[in-house]
Amino acid sequence: MNRKILLLFVILLPFQLLAQSLSISGTVKDGQTLEPLGFCTVRLLETTNGTMTDEKGRFKLSVPGSAQNQKLVVSFLGYRNDTVSIQAGKTSYAISLRPTQGALSEVVVTGTMKEISRLESAVPVEVYTPSYFKKNPTPTLFEAVVMINGVQPQLNCNVCNTGDIHINGMEGAYTLILIDGMPIVSSLATVYGLNGIPNSLVERLEVVKGPAASLYGSEAMGGIINVITKSALKAPKVSAEVFATSWQELSTDVGLKVKAGKAHGLLGINYFHFQNKVDKNEDGFTDLTLQQRISVFNKWDFEREENRQASMAARYVYEDRWGGQTNWTKADRGSDQVYGESIYTKRWELIGMYQLPVREKIMAQLSLNGHKQNSFYGTMPFHADQYVAFGQVYWDKQIGLSHNLLVGSSFRYTHYDDNTVGTANTQGENQPATTPLPGLFVQDEWSLTKKHKLLLGYRYDYDKRHGHIQSPRVALKWSPSPQHTFRGSFGTGYRVVSLFTEDHAALTGAREVEVPEELNPEQSLNSNLNYVWQAPLEPFLVTVDVTGFYSYFSNKIIGDFDTDPDKIIYRNLRGHAISRGVSVNSELSFYIPLKVQAGVTYMQVYQKEAAEGEGPLVKKQQLHAPEWSGNFLVGYTFPGQFVIDFTGTFTGPMRLPILPNDYRPEYSPWFSIMNVQLTKKFGNGIEVFGGVKNLLDFVPKDPIMRAFDPFDKTANDPVTNPNGYTFDPSYNYSSLQGIRTFLGLRYSLFK
């Protein structure tokens, strides 16, 4: 009898093993960066049994006992699938995927105002994630974009350290800053648009180089930087980043995710503190402005039926910054005894998006912002208030298999007031500027074939001062193979000038502003050609992105610093202006944890103008527009999650504003800013990082003329000042911060 029971047990044992389940777990990482890959698909080969990785690339899967010696298939968009054999007794697996498409598979929205694969977009869009900027940590996004080839954060003032962002050599007024696709940063706020956005809440930056006026209207002539904030559904529960430098700068960034019913919220707080008076060049002035800034950002995403979108966000920024003579105090604000430039900024923003509960995809967007500035530049006060309301509605419609139509309307209302002649009438009385700007736009993405896509766009705006404004554009994409993509585009651009809010050189008190005529809108014709080659070669994945650009301005408002050393003269262009060049980005993603990136831009930005509107046209190089510039990055991950990053930029000579008989050279020298960082990543969400910035200790020479006499009290003395020099802080081409070390800590908690 016992033998019969034993025989029955032996016969049934395989069936019992088949009925048992085996629990396996593991992690999925990028084979090149060793970063975890969230939301990958993990499934048992030739079955429907599968799961997805979480935000940190982790997975758990129950498989039948019979699955031993079978295989798991791990897949993720933009990566080569990996097949892993399930081994007897092994329950934990570490899986690495090789990239096959790099960043070209990412979804972008900026080029066409709708979600589309970057590879399929007819408009070239560059994408940068926070992990890219972490390789050279900065307290603001304004400083971080220096790592983008062709994008130059240009300081315009050696004393107050305010600046703007140049794209392809064009001044900051031509760059439109968006937050989640909403144009909330313009005019007075251009300088402050990327200050105070908590890095912990940024999902990615999308950069479109070149005009986009047919979709976004005025101020998008040079390009767009769209800050995409994280969705609360994918953000970590808690995140934090704190770092300090040997100059005693302290930057703190904290993010928190909360949930209330069907609403998911993100709260971000950014705080920057620097109160150390540094004067390395011993000219009596601070090398870096003393600052205190706090920014609070709150975003809510709402769950709705049929996955319709709805979100709202608010941001508040307060900043107190000053620079000047090292013995300056707030008691000297506005006085002529001790020179200082002091700026108080208060700014608030509201952003909302709502998909209408109808069958068609109709989106409504709204933004409101207010900006209040209380400043003194020496003895010159500058007090300004700006309020901007923007709303738009658009209909996104797929027509058949070939056409994707976008039709919409927008309305922007701007109220601006300051204490300068910029808002004064002909009698000298204050008259705030109010600018309603209604517009209509239409766009059709036409898929001619699987390899050809044509984009046609048109925008109409009406300005009460300048009448009817039309902005057409056309773009064509041709992909003869997955490795090769060609793009070409042509369009027009326009911009209504608001010069007093954009040019801080006009406010320093060192020069008098003169506007001898009514300023007309700026107008341009623009074109660019783009080629992308990407190939998964055996040792690495290579990507080469080449763009040629050309813009012709029939009118451009450029500050004239040359005619009179005591004045800045603004007038309509008596000729034409050109911005042209070539930009090349390259990336080698090795299948070992090594990554190499490099970019270079060559450009010519100049105007040809006749003196007093008569005579031959004379070519003049634009200020602060170097012909050559570029960046580079080398990163390697060692065993034990030690990461070393070597980053840097190089900049060629650029024309600078000089005075008659100036002893300073008209063109800056070649220079490079290099940085190195070492990061240790721990498994519990903690990262410790530190390094050195500006390894070569490069600092511009003679940035301020006659720093010892900032109020020009002895400038008219022919004995001590035979050349008639005056106080001038506008000779600037790079930060005065020399070499410094930094140390920081990051933390992320997902569950």
Number of C-alpha atoms within 10 A of each C-alpha: 6 7 8 9 10 11 11 11 12 11 11 11 11 13 12 11 13 12 12 13 14 18 13 16 15 15 19 28 20 18 21 21 21 19 17 20 20 19 18 21 17 22 20 22 17 10 8 8 14 18 17 18 21 18 17 18 19 19 23 18 18 16 18 14 18 15 19 15 12 14 17 20 16 25 19 18 14 16 18 16 16 16 18 16 15 19 14 11 9 12 14 15 16 11 17 23 22 24 23 21 21 20 17 20 16 17 16 26 18 29 23 21 15 14 13 17 15 20 21 20 25 27 24 29 20 20 20 17 14 17 12 15 19 15 24 24 24 15 24 17 22 21 18 19 20 20 23 23 21 25 22 27 22 23 21 22 23 26 26 26 21 18 20 24 28 21 26 30 27 22 22 25 25 26 27 29 26 22 21 20 21 23 25 25 21 25 24 23 22 22 24 20 22 23 20 26 28 27 26 26 28 19 18 20 24 22 23 22 25 28 32 29 27 28 28 23 26 25 26 27 31 26 24 28 26 23 24 21 21 18 19 22 17 13 23 22 16 19 21 21 22 19 20 20 18 12 18 16 17 19 21 20 24 22 24 21 22 14 14 9 7 10 16 18 22 26 22 23 24 26 21 20 18 19 16 14 19 19 16 14 15 9 17 15 25 26 27 24 24 21 19 17 19 20 21 20 22 19 23 21 21 20 15 13 7 7 9 15 16 19 19 18 21 18 20 20 22 17 21 18 21 28 25 27 22 17 13 18 14 10 8 16 22 19 15 14 13 20 28 30 25 26 21 17 18 15 21 18 20 19 23 19 22 17 20 15 14 8 6 12 14 18 19 18 20 21 22 20 21 20 20 20 19 16 22 23 25 24 19 18 21 18 16 18 18 23 19 23 18 21 20 19 19 20 17 18 15 15 11 7 9 15 18 16 18 21 18 19 19 21 16 18 15 17 15 22 19 23 15 17 16 19 17 16 11 9 6 10 10 16 16 17 15 15 15 16 17 18 22 21 23 19 24 22 21 19 17 14 10 10 14 18 21 20 22 18 23 20 22 19 21 15 14 12 10 10 8 11 17 18 23 20 23 20 22 21 26 20 18 12 9 12 13 14 21 19 22 21 23 18 24 23 28 25 21 17 18 18 18 19 22 21 21 21 21 20 22 24 21 23 19 15 21 15 14 10 9 9 18 17 19 19 19 21 19 24 20 22 19 20 19 21 16 21 16 20 13 8 11 20 21 20 21 18 18 18 20 18 20 20 24 19 21 17 21 26 21 18 20 16 19 14 11 13 19 18 17 20 20 20 18 18 21 18 20 18 24 21 21 19 20 19 21 20 21 18 20 21 25 22 21 15 18 20 20 17 18 20 22 20 24 19 21 19 22 18 23 17 19 16 12 7 11 10 9 11 15 11 14 13 18 23 21 25 28 25 19 19 25 25 23 21 22 17 20 20 21 12 7 9 16 16 21 21 20 19 22 21 21 15 23 17 18 19 19 21 21 19 22 12 9 13 12 16 12 16 17 21 13 13 17 19 20 22 22 21 22 19 21 17 16 13 7 9 13 16 18 18 21 21 21 19 23 19 17 13 14 17 20 17 12 16 23 19 21 18 20 14 14 25 19 16 11 14 19 14 12 10 10 10 13 10 16 17 19 23 20 25 23 22 24 22 26 19 16 22 18 17 18 16 18 19 17 19 17 18 18 20 15 14 7
